[in-house]
């Protein structure tokens, strides 16, 4: 169930980002979503986020993501997200297969995001920690 929310969240993030919405609000906050939002913030792909906890329903929290744009709100900082793994079609890469992926990367500002035993990591962090994992998506910043 959490993977479905993460896929939905990232899909909506792409849609809102391309349509120049400065704020994106998602009603189902999960730990994986928060981990991905923090990663995007750390790599300067978004401006920030805010969590709103529903006091009536303990399991229902909302996350608001503040999207980042260059050139007066026209050009999004988060240029592209390409999904690789989806429910039913998972792509795992070993540590040795991640290095060629980085060498073929078109930009130094692009990120390959993995789900690993150490948590959500970029390809560079996987190389540094010598771990492989599930290739989730590619982000062009």
N, C-alpha and C positions, 0 to 999 in steps of 0.2 A: 504494500500500500504506500509506503514512504517513497518508493521509486517512482510510482505514478505521480505523486505530488511534486517530486523534483522535476520530472519531465514536463509536467504542466507548467510549473513555475518558470522553468527556463524557456519554454516555448512562448509563454506570455511576455516574458522579459524581452525577447527578441522582437515580438510584435509591437509592444509599446515603445521600445527603443527606436525602431524604424519609423514609427509614426510621430516622433518628436514629442512624446509625452514626458514632462519633466519628473513625474512621480508615478510609481507603479505600486499598487496596493494588492497584496495577495492574502486571502483569508485563512490559509492553512499553514501555519508555521510549524516546521519540523526541524529536528537537529541537522539532518543533511542539508536542508535549504539554508539554514543559518551558516553552516560551514562553507557553502558555496558563495554566499553573499559576502562573508568575511574575506574569502580568497579574492573575489572580484574587487573588493575595497582595497585590499593590500596591494594589488597590482594596478590601482588607479583607473579601473574601468567604470566605477560608479562613484558618486559623490558621498554616499552614506546610506544609512538605513535607520529605521525606528521600529521598535517592537511595541505593540499594544496588546496587553493581556486582558482577556475577557474575564471579569470578576465573577460572572454568573456561571460560566462554563470553564472549568480549570484546564481542560485539554484544548481549548480553542483560542489561539492567539493569532494576531494579524501582523504581518511584516510589511512595512512601507519602504520601498527602495527609491532613493533619489538618483535618477539617471544623470549622466554627465554628457554634455554636448560642447563641441567646439564651434567657433564661428557663429556666435549669436543664436545658439539653439538650433542650428541647421544640421551640422555634421555630428553624428553621434560618436562618442569616444569608444564605445563598444560597437565595432564595425560589423562583426559577424560572429555567429555561433553555429558550428556544424556539429551535429550529433553523430556519434559512432556506435554507441551501445544503447539498445532499447530493450524493453522487456521481451524476452524470447530470442534475442539476437545480441549476445554479449561478446565483446572483443577484449580478450585478455592479452597483454603483452608482457613478456619477461623483461628483466632488466637489460639484457643484451639487445633486445629488439627496440628499446626506447631510444637508444643513442642514434641509430640511423634515421629515426623519425625526426629527431631534433636537427640533424644535419640537413634534412630535406625541407625544413621549415622555411617559408618564404620571408619571414620577418623576425627580427629580434623582439618585437613587441607582440608576438603571438604566443599563446599558451595552449599546451595540451594538458587537459585535466584528467587525473586518474583517481580512482577509488582504490586505496591500498590498505594493507593491514595497519599502517600508521595513520590512516585518515585520508582526507582529500588532499592530494598533492599535485603540483605541476610536474611536467616531465623533468625539468631541471632538478627539482627536489627529489624525484625518484632516482635519478642518476647519483646525486649526492649521497642518498641513503642506501643505494644499491638494492632497491626493491622494484618489483614489477607490480602490475595491477590491472584493473578493469579500465580501459580507455573509455571515458565518458563523452567528452566533447572537446572541440577546438575553439578557442576564442581569439579573434583578431582585434587588437586594441590599436 
